[in-house]
Amino acid sequence: MSKIIKIAVDAMGGDGSPKKIIDGIIHHFQKNKNTYYQMFGNKDKILNHINNDIPKSSYEIIHTTDIVKGTDSPLEAAKRGKNTSMWLAVQNVKEKKSDIVISAGNTGALLVISKLNLKMIENIDKPALSALWPNKKGMSVVLDLGANIECSPKNLIDFSIMGSSLFKSLYPNDNAKVALLNIGSEEFKGNEIIKETYQQLNLKKNSDFEFKGYIEGNQLMNGDVNVIVADGFTGNVALKTAEGTANFITGELKKTMTGNLLGKISSLLNIYNLKKFKARLDPRLYNGAIFIGLDSPVIKSHGGTDYIGFSNSLSVCTKIISGDLIQKITKNINQ
């Protein structure tokens, strides 16, 4: 029998909580019976939505009425106290009572509370925020997405190791191929930090990934590499640009297909392909940013996602623990 995975869940974070969170847990549990959910939040509100859809042996509720607000600054969230659902969930994984923590709440607050409670993995200077992006051949891990605006060559090398370890945890049968996001593919392009990182990664022998050099923004979805590394400023701009482009394309396609009779007929004739296209760009499938570099993994679900998106971020949790992410990073960072 496979090991029970314990997930600490901030049940009060994000829009529509706790209903969305509980519905996501119920949906996730259907295919993940070896999961135990530790839910932090208002017990009465949480129980209103469970309705015996999960056996009582598969969850517990740790009651608190204190929450981190979406409008709180990270400092305000930390000062709000150690009895908020977010703080208690993070503290639970700190005390090794759970394997991983997830919240759909305030991103900045989650990062600060996590850094206050959890230790860094030895030899890593800065944690990074990473996420999954679709590409033509499968999926890519992209980091950093905003946790560190300025980075040194060592930071970017650490991100390469952490990103490839994450990729191998999620996709153990695939080879990790790392590239640095840059303004050109030529070796002489970029600032001094990225050029020095390039030189060091070129010389570094790491059995966990293959270094493929630079990648430009217009190549992110090609699938030739699957671990894309950048500082937090560059990565965040790339993320928001990709999200905006995807929303624009799907929005314009919808208007074209429903704007007149010919468009409606065309959409009916192509309904199968349109459903495949919509599913491929569905942001719920890629929900779940991963805060890595700390000695316990922290997952940030998008606050505005629905229960399907939250369920998918719970699936990221189970894959990360099953794939021994922390052990992989610890081993590879010390090679």
C-alpha positions as CSV (number, residue, x, y, z in Angstrom):
1,M,0.0,0.0,0.0
2,S,1.3,3.4,-0.9
3,K,2.3,5.9,1.8
4,I,-0.4,8.3,3.1
5,I,0.3,11.8,1.9
6,K,-0.6,14.5,4.5
7,I,-1.6,17.9,3.0
8,A,-2.0,21.0,5.3
9,V,-4.7,23.1,3.6
10,D,-5.4,26.7,4.3
11,A,-9.2,26.4,3.9
12,M,-10.0,30.1,4.1
13,G,-7.7,31.5,1.4
14,G,-8.8,32.8,-2.0
15,D,-12.1,33.7,-3.5
16,G,-15.1,31.6,-2.6
17,S,-13.5,29.9,0.3
18,P,-14.1,27.6,2.1
19,K,-16.6,26.1,-0.3
20,K,-14.2,26.1,-3.3
21,I,-11.5,24.6,-1.2
22,I,-13.7,21.8,0.2
23,D,-15.2,21.1,-3.3
24,G,-11.6,20.8,-4.6
25,I,-10.6,18.4,-1.9
26,I,-13.6,16.2,-2.6
27,H,-12.8,16.2,-6.3
28,H,-9.2,15.4,-5.7
29,F,-10.0,12.6,-3.2
30,Q,-11.9,10.6,-5.8
31,K,-8.6,9.6,-7.5
32,N,-6.2,10.1,-4.5
33,K,-7.5,7.8,-1.7
34,N,-4.1,7.7,-0.1
35,T,-4.4,11.4,0.9
36,Y,-5.1,12.9,4.4
37,Y,-6.3,16.5,4.5
38,Q,-5.6,18.7,7.5
39,M,-7.9,21.7,7.0
40,F,-7.3,25.0,8.8
41,G,-10.2,27.4,9.2
42,N,-13.7,27.9,10.6
43,K,-14.9,24.5,11.5
44,D,-18.6,25.2,11.2
45,K,-18.2,26.7,7.7
46,I,-16.0,23.8,6.6
47,L,-18.4,21.1,7.8
48,N,-21.3,22.8,6.0
49,H,-19.6,21.8,2.7
50,I,-18.2,18.3,3.3
51,N,-21.5,16.5,3.5
52,N,-20.0,13.1,4.1
53,D,-18.3,13.2,0.7
54,I,-15.0,12.2,2.3
55,P,-14.7,9.6,5.1
56,K,-13.9,11.1,8.5
57,S,-10.7,9.0,8.6
58,S,-9.3,11.0,5.7
59,Y,-9.4,14.5,7.2
60,E,-9.3,16.6,10.3
61,I,-10.3,20.2,10.9
62,I,-8.1,22.6,13.0
63,H,-10.5,25.3,14.0
64,T,-9.6,29.0,13.8
65,T,-11.6,32.1,12.9
66,D,-8.6,34.2,12.2
67,I,-7.6,34.7,8.5
68,V,-5.1,36.5,6.4
69,K,-7.0,39.0,4.2
70,G,-6.3,39.4,0.5
71,T,-5.7,43.1,1.1
72,D,-3.1,42.6,3.8
73,S,0.5,43.5,3.0
74,P,3.0,40.7,3.8
75,L,4.1,42.5,6.9
76,E,0.4,43.0,8.0
77,A,-0.2,39.3,7.5
78,A,2.7,38.4,9.6
79,K,1.6,40.8,12.4
80,R,-2.0,39.6,12.2
81,G,-0.9,36.7,14.5
82,K,0.0,33.1,14.6
83,N,-3.6,31.9,14.8
84,T,-4.6,32.6,11.2
85,S,-5.5,29.6,9.0
86,M,-2.5,30.4,6.7
87,W,0.1,30.6,9.6
88,L,-1.2,27.4,11.3
89,A,-1.1,25.5,8.0
90,V,2.5,26.5,7.4
91,Q,3.4,25.8,11.0
92,N,1.9,22.3,10.7
93,V,4.4,21.4,7.9
94,K,7.2,23.0,9.9
95,E,6.4,20.7,12.8
96,K,6.5,17.7,10.4
97,K,2.8,16.9,11.1
98,S,2.1,17.2,7.3
99,D,4.2,16.7,4.2
100,I,3.3,19.8,2.3
101,V,1.2,23.0,2.6
102,I,-1.2,24.7,0.2
103,S,-3.1,28.0,0.2
104,A,-5.1,30.0,-2.3
105,G,-4.7,33.1,-0.2
106,N,-2.5,36.2,-0.3
107,T,0.7,35.3,-2.3
108,G,3.0,37.8,-0.6
109,A,1.7,36.8,2.8
110,L,2.2,33.1,2.1
111,L,5.8,33.7,1.0
112,V,6.7,35.8,4.0
113,I,5.0,33.4,6.5
114,S,6.7,30.4,4.9
115,K,10.1,32.1,5.1
116,L,9.5,33.0,8.8
117,N,8.6,29.4,9.7
118,L,10.6,27.2,7.4
119,K,14.4,26.8,7.0
120,M,16.3,27.0,3.7
121,I,17.7,23.9,2.2
122,E,21.4,23.9,3.0
123,N,23.6,25.7,0.3
124,I,20.6,27.5,-1.2
125,D,20.6,31.3,-0.6
126,K,17.1,32.2,-2.0
127,P,13.9,30.3,-2.5
128,A,12.1,30.7,-5.9
129,L,8.5,30.8,-7.1
130,S,8.0,28.3,-9.9
131,A,5.0,27.1,-12.0
132,L,4.0,24.8,-14.8
133,W,3.6,26.1,-18.4
134,P,2.3,24.1,-21.4
135,N,4.5,23.7,-24.4
136,K,4.1,21.9,-27.8
137,K,5.6,18.7,-26.4
138,G,4.3,18.6,-22.9
139,M,5.0,20.8,-19.9
140,S,7.8,23.2,-18.7
141,V,8.8,24.3,-15.2
142,V,9.5,28.1,-15.1
143,L,11.2,30.0,-12.3
144,D,11.7,32.5,-10.7
145,L,8.3,34.1,-11.1
146,G,8.6,37.0,-8.7
147,A,10.1,36.0,-5.4
148,N,13.6,37.5,-6.2
149,I,13.8,40.7,-8.3
150,E,17.6,40.6,-8.3
151,C,19.7,37.4,-8.6
152,S,23.3,36.5,-8.7
153,P,24.8,33.8,-10.9
154,K,24.7,31.4,-7.9
155,N,21.0,32.1,-7.4
156,L,20.3,31.3,-11.1
157,I,22.4,28.1,-10.9
158,D,20.5,27.1,-7.8
159,F,17.2,27.8,-9.6
160,S,18.4,25.5,-12.5
161,I,19.0,22.7,-10.0
162,M,15.8,23.2,-8.1
163,G,13.8,23.5,-11.3
164,S,15.2,20.4,-12.8
165,S,14.6,18.5,-9.5
166,L,11.0,19.7,-9.6
167,F,10.6,18.6,-13.2
168,K,12.0,15.1,-12.4
169,S,9.7,14.8,-9.4
170,L,6.6,15.6,-11.6
171,Y,7.8,13.8,-14.7
172,P,10.2,11.0,-13.7
173,N,10.4,9.4,-17.1
174,D,11.4,12.6,-18.9
175,N,14.9,14.3,-19.2
176,A,15.2,17.8,-17.7
177,K,16.6,20.3,-20.2
178,V,17.5,23.7,-18.7
179,A,17.7,27.0,-20.5
180,L,18.2,30.6,-19.4
181,L,15.6,33.2,-20.5
182,N,17.5,35.9,-22.4
183,I,17.2,38.6,-25.0
184,G,19.0,36.5,-27.6
185,S,20.4,33.0,-28.2
186,E,24.0,34.0,-28.9
187,E,26.5,33.5,-26.2
188,F,27.6,37.1,-26.1
189,K,24.1,38.6,-25.5
190,G,22.6,39.5,-22.1
191,N,23.9,41.3,-19.0
192,E,27.0,40.2,-17.1
193,I,25.1,38.1,-14.5
194,I,23.3,36.0,-17.1
195,K,26.5,35.6,-19.2
196,E,28.5,34.5,-16.1
197,T,25.7,32.0,-15.3
198,Y,25.8,30.7,-18.8
199,Q,29.6,30.1,-18.5
200,Q,29.3,28.3,-15.2
201,L,26.4,26.1,-16.2
202,N,28.3,25.2,-19.4
203,L,31.1,23.8,-17.2
204,K,28.9,22.3,-14.6
205,K,28.5,18.5,-14.7
206,N,25.1,17.6,-13.3
207,S,23.5,14.2,-13.9
208,D,20.0,15.6,-13.2
209,F,19.7,17.9,-16.2
210,E,21.1,18.9,-19.6
211,F,22.0,22.6,-20.0
212,K,20.8,23.9,-23.4
213,G,22.0,27.5,-23.3
214,Y,19.7,30.5,-23.8
215,I,16.1,30.7,-24.8
216,E,14.2,33.7,-26.1
217,G,10.7,34.7,-25.1
218,N,9.2,33.7,-28.5
219,Q,10.6,30.1,-28.0
220,L,9.1,29.4,-24.5
221,M,6.3,27.2,-25.9
222,N,8.4,25.3,-28.4
223,G,9.1,22.4,-26.0
224,D,12.8,22.1,-26.9
225,V,13.6,22.8,-23.2
226,N,11.4,22.1,-20.2
227,V,13.1,24.0,-17.3
228,I,13.3,27.8,-18.0
229,V,15.3,29.9,-15.6
230,A,15.1,33.7,-15.0
231,D,15.4,36.3,-12.3
232,G,12.0,37.1,-10.6
233,F,11.5,40.4,-12.5
234,T,12.0,38.8,-16.0
235,G,10.1,35.7,-15.1
236,N,7.1,37.6,-13.7
237,V,6.9,39.8,-16.9
238,A,7.1,36.6,-19.1
239,L,4.3,34.9,-17.0
240,K,1.9,37.9,-17.2
241,T,2.6,38.3,-20.9
242,A,1.9,34.6,-21.6
243,E,-1.3,34.7,-19.5
244,G,-2.5,37.9,-21.2
245,T,-1.8,36.4,-24.7
246,A,-3.6,33.2,-23.9
247,N,-6.7,35.1,-22.6
248,F,-6.6,37.4,-25.7
249,I,-6.5,34.4,-28.1
250,T,-9.3,32.5,-26.4
251,G,-11.4,35.6,-26.1
252,E,-11.0,36.6,-29.7
253,L,-11.6,33.1,-30.9
254,K,-14.9,32.9,-28.9
255,K,-16.1,36.2,-30.4
256,T,-15.2,35.0,-33.9
257,M,-17.0,31.7,-33.4
258,T,-20.2,33.2,-31.9
259,G,-20.4,36.6,-33.5
260,N,-22.5,35.7,-36.6
261,L,-24.3,32.8,-38.2
262,L,-21.4,31.6,-40.2
263,G,-19.2,31.6,-37.1
264,K,-21.7,29.6,-35.2
265,I,-22.0,27.0,-37.9
266,S,-18.2,26.8,-38.2
267,S,-18.0,26.3,-34.4
268,L,-20.5,23.5,-34.5
269,L,-18.6,21.7,-37.3
270,N,-15.3,22.1,-35.4
271,I,-16.7,21.5,-31.9
272,Y,-14.3,18.6,-31.1
273,N,-11.2,20.5,-32.1
274,L,-12.4,23.6,-30.3
275,K,-12.9,21.6,-27.1
276,K,-9.4,20.3,-27.4
277,F,-8.0,23.8,-28.0
278,K,-9.9,25.2,-25.0
279,A,-8.7,22.3,-22.8
280,R,-5.1,22.9,-23.8
281,L,-5.2,26.5,-22.7
282,D,-7.4,26.0,-19.6
283,P,-5.4,27.7,-16.8
284,R,-7.0,25.4,-14.3
285,L,-4.8,22.6,-15.6
286,Y,-1.6,24.5,-14.7
287,N,-2.8,25.9,-11.4
288,G,-0.4,25.6,-8.5
289,A,2.8,27.6,-8.2
290,I,5.5,26.0,-6.1
291,F,7.7,27.9,-3.6
292,I,10.9,25.9,-3.6
293,G,14.2,26.2,-1.8
294,L,12.7,25.8,1.7
295,D,13.0,22.5,3.6
296,S,9.3,21.8,3.1
297,P,7.4,22.5,-0.2
298,V,4.8,25.2,-0.3
299,I,2.1,25.4,-3.0
300,K,0.2,28.5,-4.0
301,S,-3.1,28.0,-5.7
302,H,-4.5,30.9,-7.8
303,G,-6.9,32.8,-5.6
304,G,-9.5,33.2,-8.4
305,T,-9.5,29.6,-9.6
306,D,-12.5,27.3,-9.2
307,Y,-12.6,24.0,-7.4
308,I,-11.3,22.1,-10.4
309,G,-8.2,24.4,-10.4
310,F,-7.7,23.9,-6.7
311,S,-8.1,20.1,-7.2
312,N,-5.3,20.2,-9.8
313,S,-3.0,22.1,-7.4
314,L,-3.7,19.4,-4.8
315,S,-2.5,16.9,-7.5
316,V,0.7,18.9,-7.8
317,C,1.1,18.4,-4.0
318,T,0.7,14.6,-4.2
319,K,3.1,14.4,-7.2
320,I,5.8,16.5,-5.4
321,I,5.7,14.3,-2.3
322,S,5.6,11.1,-4.3
323,G,8.5,12.3,-6.3
324,D,10.7,13.2,-3.3
325,L,11.3,16.8,-4.4
326,I,13.1,18.0,-1.2
327,Q,15.4,14.9,-1.2
328,K,16.2,15.4,-4.9
329,I,17.1,19.1,-4.4
330,T,19.2,18.3,-1.4
331,K,21.1,15.7,-3.3
332,N,21.6,17.7,-6.5
333,I,22.6,21.0,-4.8
334,N,25.5,19.3,-3.1
335,Q,26.9,17.5,-6.2
